[in-house]
Amino acid sequence: MEKSSENGRIWLKVYDKGVPPDIECDAGKPYDFLKYSAEKVPDRVAVIFFNYKLTYRQLKERADSFAAFLRMLGVSKGDRVAIDLPNCPQYIIAFQAINKIGAVVTQISPTYFEVEIGRIIDDSKPKVLILFDDLIPRVEGIVKKHSELVVVATSIEDYLAFPLNSLYRMQRKRNKKFVEIPQKFRKFNEHTSFSGDDNENNDPKALAVLQYTGGTTGIPKGAMLTNRNLVCNTIQSVATLPGQGFGKDVMLSVIPFFHVFGMTVAMNFPIRIGATMILQPKPDVDGILKLIKKYKPSFFPGVPTLYGGILLNRNIANVDMKSVKYCISGSAPLPVEIIEKWDEITGGHLVEGYGLTEASPVTHVNPLYGKIKAGSIGIPVPSTYGKIVDPEDGAKEMPIGAEGELVVKGPQVMEGYYNNPEETSGVLKDGWLHTGDIAKMDEEGYFYIVDRKKDVIIVGGFNVYPREVEEILYQNPKIKEAAAIGVKDEAHGEVVKAFVVLKDGQTATEQEIIDFFQGKIAKFKIPRSVEFRKELPKTLVGKILRRELREEKQGPQANA
């Protein structure tokens, strides 16, 4: 990779010792990380999932076998394959297999319901959809609409160690949650023998992942992330931790892999350094503390609400947290109190970083060993530029300390939005990614997010777009007008609050409106509170002003 100029990168002076200003990452793809680790540390445990273990040799063999299975289903280079799974061995196997044969991973959250899944399937048109058998009822309508779609179903007990697998299966049947895989679906374990070149379809510029994000409209847009984007961002992330040995660390992989932060930092990162991944499908605090006590992880990427929940858990006094040395927090602002308390009980480092879907996602992080500034997202990672520009013209660079829009440039920045040139041109300009976040930079190159230019609500690190909440509100026959905003919440950072105007003659309760969302949208997107109004603030042309509602609840500082 061509070395970028150091001119203008004032933050290089505060890099930790050993962190390079630039990294090399022009070749390869994420599968190469697995191949390398399987060659160097074949017998090291790569994955632990409820006592079920896979070594790096076994993980590669499973991925190679599943790659052959996908070929048998007709998947080839450039075809999309959707993964609708939580953190589990099947996710890693599927991701690596898809990447190996040059196909494109389409990420889907297993918390999504039929409408949300359908939007992504309609846009990406995958050949194959991989999901847990529990989720089959959510896609039955989609399968009828997309008759050419091949569904591959798997069960959580397939990768549970005995006797837990048998106990889990029995419990599901007793609770009537067991879903038989339909005859027309394929089973995940229908693998076949691998044959082919490990280096096939090794184009770094090839599309690797469609990572869907909603933007201010709530309509999903697929960020096109290439092999180079993913490889570079993984190496950039590893480079921020100088002096780490290969094949020695243990990563607590709780952040969902279907989230871009989890994909890069909790999956690709540990595979790159030959670390053991401890998988947890749900961010259950009690379960996480048990895993820390048993496996003593050294790395633990997370989000503020997760760290805060652990600190407040009554069982933390019974767990030795000293093994946890490195924690990178993303997706939402990290309170100073959490940093201080976490460092106190672990003796390690908890630092705030920043990223976005369109940048694979990591662009900034506070130095692990150097100066950490309260409220700062840190400094750009190697081979990354950042600057503050006038939010009106999007080009004029603002002076140090002045507020404006944060724009970034680097090898991790996406190619654009899938089949959406108009949205692409709105955020990619002359190689710079316009984040939509209002920020400022100080004299040492530390960046601070002042506010969000977008209307996006961040619940526990996950994006919620007001429009998708409002669309469901408008489906309620009693509602005349509706709006959704984010309000501060101690446990989740933000939660959704709905404002509704009922039609004349109608009555409803808050719980009735909340219950209307059940089964229609992911749980974290459902409003926690509903406020009834006679009218909502509007512009002269009748557009509802969410901004005024936010100011009313949080004050003028809630908006840019």
N, C-alpha and C positions, 0 to 999 in steps of 0.2 A: 504494500500500500504506500502511496506517495505520502511523504511526511508533510503535515500541514504546518504552516507558519505559526510561530509562537507569538507573533505580534498581536496585541490586544487581549491575550489570555493572561490577565494579571493574576488569576487564581493559581497558576502553576507554581508560584512562590510558596503557597501554603499546602502543596501536595505532601502527603506522607512520604517519608524516605522509601525509595524503592518503587514508587508509583510512576510509571513512564508517562510522558506527555502524549505519546501516540502509541497505538498498537497495530500489529500486523494481522490482517484477517481477510485477505482477498480470496482465499480458496476454501473449498469444503462446504459442509452442511452439518446440521446437528447430529446426524447419524454417525459422522466421523468421530464425535466425542465418545459415543458408545463403543465403536470399533476399537479406538485407541485404548480405552480403559479395559476392555475385554482382553486385549493383548498384553497389557502391562500388569494388571492385577486380576486375572481371570477368576481366582478363588475368593476374592474379597466379596463380602455380602454387599450387593447393590441396593436391594429393596427388602424392607421388613414391613409386613402388613398383617397386623394381628397375629404375630408369631410365625406367619408364613414367610419364608426367606427365598430369595433368588440371588445367586452370585452374578457377577458381571458376565461370566461365560454363559450361564443359563439365560440371562436377560437378552443377550445378543442372539442366542439360538432361538428363543421364542419370537423375537422381533423378525429374524430372518424367515422363520417358518410362517409367521403371519403375513409377511410381505409376499411370499409365494401364494398363500391363500387369497390375498387380494388380487394378485395377477389372475388366478383361476376364476375370480369373479368378473374379470374383464377390466380391472383398474390399470391404467397406464399413466405415463408421465403427463402432468397437467390436469388430470381428473381430480375432482374434489371428493374428499371422504370426510364426512362429519363425525366428530366424536362428541357424544353426549354422556359423559361419565364424570363421577367425582374422582378424587385422588385414590388410585388403586393400581395394582400391577398392570391390569388390562389397558389402562390409559397410556402408560409409558410404552408398553409393547406396541400398541396401535400407532401411537405418534411416531415412534422410531421406524416402524414398518412402512408407514405412509411416506415418510421423508426419504427412506432408503430407495424406493422405486420412483421417486420424482413426482409423486402425487401431492395434492395440496390438502393440508389439515384445515377443516372448517370447525371452529370452536363453538360449542353450544353448552350453555349452563344447564346442568341437570335439575336446577330449580325452576326452569322455564316450563310453561304450559303450552298447549297446542298452538295457540295464536302466535306466541313468541317464537316457538320453534319453526312454525310454518313460514314466518316472514324470512327467516334465515335460509330455510330450504328453498323457498321461492326464488331468492336472490342468487344463491350460490349454486343451486342445481347439482348437488352431489350425486355420485353414482351409488355410494354406500353410506349408510347411517349406522353407527355403532353405539349401542346403549345398553343399560341394565334392563333385565326383563321386567322389573318393577315399573319401568317407564313406558312399557308397550301401550297401555291404554291412552297415553297422551299423544301417540303418533298414529293411531288407527285411521283418523280422518286424513292425515297427511299422506299415508300410504295409499289410500284410495284415490287421492288427487294425483299423486305422483306414482303411477303404476310401475314405472321403470326403476324406481328406487329399491335397492337391495338393502334389507335391514339385517344386521348381524347383532344378535342379542347375547348377553353374557349375564352370569349370576354372581353376586358378591361371594357366595360360598365356594365358587370355583377356585378362588385363591385365598381360602382360609385353611389353616392347618387343622388336622384332626385333633380333638373331637369337635372343635368349634364349628366346622363346616356342617356337620350333621346336626348339631344342636340348633344352629341358625336356620337350617332348612325345616326342621321340625317346628320351630317357633313360628315361622312364616305360614306354614300350613295351618297351625292352630289358630292364628290370627286372621286367616283367610286373606293374607296378602300375597300368597304365592301365585305367580302368573305363569301359566304354561306358555312356552315359546311356540307360537303358531307354526304349522308345518311349512308355510311358505317363507318363513324367516330362516336365516342361517345361524348356526351356533358359533360363538367365538372360538371354541376349542376345536373346530373342524380344520385344524392346521394341516399343511402338507409339507413334504420335504422341500427344503430350499435348494434352488440351483440358480446360479447367476453370479455376476461380478459385484463385489462389494462397492466398487467405485462407479457403478452405473449411475447415469443421470446426476452427475456431480457438478452441475452448473451452479456457481455461487449466485448468479443473477436470477435464477429460476424462482418462481413464486413457491413459498413453502407453507404459509399459513394465511388464512383469512380470519382476522380477528375482528369481530363485530362490535361496533360502538354506535351509539345513537345520535350524538350531536344534539343541538337544541331542539330539533324537530321530533326526536324520539324514533324516527324511522331508521332502522338499522343500516349502517354503512360498513362494508367489509374493508378494513385496513389491509392492504396487500403488503405482507412482510416476506421478504426474500430469504433465501439461505444465508446470504451475506449479512442481512439485517440481524438475523438471529445469532449467527456465529459471532459477529462483531460485538453485539451487546452482551453476550455471555462472556467473551474475553475481556470486554471493558469492565464488567462487574467483577470478574476474578482479579483483574489488575488493581482494583481499589483495595485489595487485601494482600499486601506484599508479604512475602516470606512464608506463605502457606506450603506445606508439603503435599505430595501427591499420594493418594490412596490412604489417607490417615484420618480424615475428618468424618463426622456424623452430622447429617443435616436433618432437622425436624421439618418435614415438608407438609405443612398444614395449609398454607395458602393454596387455594384451588388452582390446579394446572390449567383449567379452562380460562382462567383470568391471566392476562398477559404477564403480570408481575409474577405469578406462580409458575407459569411456563418457563420463564427465563431464569428466575432466581432460585426457585425451589426444585426445578427439574433439570434444565440444561446445565446450570451452574454445577450442581454436585456431580453430574455425570462427567463433566469436563475435568474435574479434579479427582475423579475416582473415589468419591465419598459414598458413604452408606446413607440411603434415604429412608427415614422413618415416616411412613405414610399414615395420614389421618384423614378420612373422608369428610369429616365434619369438624368445625372449629369448636369442639367440646372442651371446655377448660379443665374439667376434672380428668378427662381422658388424656389431655396434653400433659398435665402434671404427672400422671402415671408414667407416660412415655419418657419424660425427662428423668424421673426417678430411676427407671429401669435401664434406659439406653444411654443416658448422659450425653446428649447431643452438644456439639460445639457451635453449630450454626443454627439460627432460628429466625428466618425472615418472617415478618408479620405486618399487622396493621395496628394502629393505636388502640382500637377497641379490644383487640385480642390481648395485648400486653396489659392494658388496664384491667381487663377481666381477671387475668391471672393474679395480678397484684392484690385484687380484692377478694380472691378466693380463700376461704378459711383453711384449706388443706395445704397452702403454700408453706406453712411453718414446718410441715413434715417432709418437705422435699429439699434436697441439697441442690441448689441452683448454680453452684459454682462452675459446673462444666460448660455452661452457656457463655461463650466468649464473644460471639459476634452476632448482632441483630441489626438488620436493616429494616426500617419501617417505611412503608409507602402507602399510597392511595388516599391519604388524608393527613391533615396537620397533626403533629405529635406534640402533646402538651409537655412542658418542661418538667412538671411534677412527676410524670411517668418516667422520663429519662433518669431523673435523679434517684427515684426509688428503685428502678430496675438495676441501675449500676451498683447501687448499695447492696442489693441482695445477691447479685451474680458476680460482682467484681469484674464484669466484662464491659462490653461496649454496646450501647443501643444508640443508633444515630438515625436521623431522618434523611430520607432521600426523596427524589421526585422523578416522575416519569409520566408517560401517557401512552395509550394504545398505539398511536401513530409513530412512536419511537421505540418500540420493541421491548420494554418501555423505558429503560433507565437512561436518564440524561444527567442527573445531579445526585450528589450524596455528600454528606458531611464527612470530613476525614475521621477515620477510626481512631487514630492516635494523636491527631493534631487538635487545633482549636475548633470547638463546637460552639456555634452561636445560637442562642435561644431564638426560636421562631424562624430559623433559616433552613432552607431545603439543601444548603450546602453549595458545593462548587461543581462545575461540569466534570464528567468523567473523562478519561483519556480519549483523544481524537474527537472531542466535542466542543463546539462553540456555542455560546449563548450571549444574547444581548437584549436590551430593552429598547423597544421602538415606540414611536408615537402611535397610540391605538387608533387614531383617526386615519392617518395616511399609510400606516403599516410599514414605513420605510425609514423615516427620520430617526436616527439613534438618539436616545435620551441620555442626558449626563448622569454621572454617578449620583445615586440617591434619589433620582427622580422616578416617578411611577410611570409605567407604560405597559405595553404588551410584551410578554416573554416570547422570544423566538429562538429556535435552536437549529443547529446544523451538525450532521455527523453521519457516519456510515450506518447507524441504526435507524435512521429515518425512513419511513415507508416509501414505497413507490407511488402510492396514491390510493384512492378508494375504488374498489372493484365496480366496474361498469358505471362509474359516477364521475365523469370528468369535471362537471360543474362544481361539485363539492371539493374535488381535488384542487382545482385552481383557486379555491377560496382559502386553502390552508397552506399550500406549497407555492412559494414565490421565490424565484431565483435561488432555489436550493434550500431556503429557510422554511422551517415548519413553524407556522403561527399557532401557538398553543391555545389562545383564547383566554389565558390567565393573565391577570394584572399583577405585575411584580416590580421589584426594584433591585438594584445591585449596589453593594457597598464598595469601599475603596480597596478591599482585599479580594474582591471577586465572589463574595458570598451573595447568593440570591435569596430573596424573600417573596413569597406569594402574598400579595395584599388582598386579593379577592378573585373570584371567578367571573370572567366576562360572560360565561355561558350560564344558562339556567339550571344546569345539571345539579342534582341532589346527590350527595355521597353518603350512603348508608353503610357503615361498617366497611368502607373501602370499595363498595360497589356502586356503580353509577345508576341512578334512577332519573329518567327523563320525564318532566312534568306532563308532556303530551300523552305518553302512553297510559299514565294514571288517569288523566282527564278523559281520554277516549272511553275508558270503562265507566267512568262516572256518567258520561253522557248516554251510555247504554241503559242506565236506570230510567224507567219511564216517569219517575217522580221528579227528576232533576231538570231544571231549566238552564242553569248556568253553573259552571264549575271551574275551579283552578286548584293547582297543587304547588306547594312550595316545600323547601326544606327548613326545618327548625332545629335548633341545637338540642342535642340529647347527650347526657353524660355517658351512657353505655355505648352508643353507636355513632357518636359524632354528630350525625344528623338523622332525623326520621322524617317521613312524609306527613304533611298536614294538608288536609283538603278543605276547601271552602266551597259551599254549595248554596245555590238559590233554588228553592223548590218551585214547582209549577203551582199556579193558583189553585187553591183548594186541597193541596196535597200536604200530608204530614209524614214525618219520618223521624226515627231516632238515630243517634250517632252510631250505635252498634249495628243497626239495620243497614246503614250505608257501608260500614266496614265489612259486614258479612257478605255484601253483594260482590265483593272482590274474590271470595273464596273459589279456588279452582280456575280462576281466569288469568292470574298473574302471579309471579313469584312472590313468596311471602314477604321478603324484605322490601318489596315495592308497595305493599298495602299500606294505606294511611293509618297512622297510629291514633290520629284524632281528626274529628270533623267539626267544622264550625259553620253554623247556618247563618246566612246573611239575607237581607232583603234585596241587596244589590251588590255588585262587585265593581271595583274601580276600573274605568275604561278610558281609552284614548278617544279623541273626537270621532274617529272612524269606527269605534266600537270594539277595539282590541282590548282584551282584559289585561290589566297591568299587574303582572305577578310582582314586579319590582316594588310597587306600593304596598302590597301585602307583606312582602319580606321586611320592608322598612318598618311597617307597623308592628311586627313581631320582634324584630331584632335591632331596629334602629337604622339610621341612614348608612352606617358603615357596612351594612349587609350587602351593599351594591357598589359596583364600580362607578 
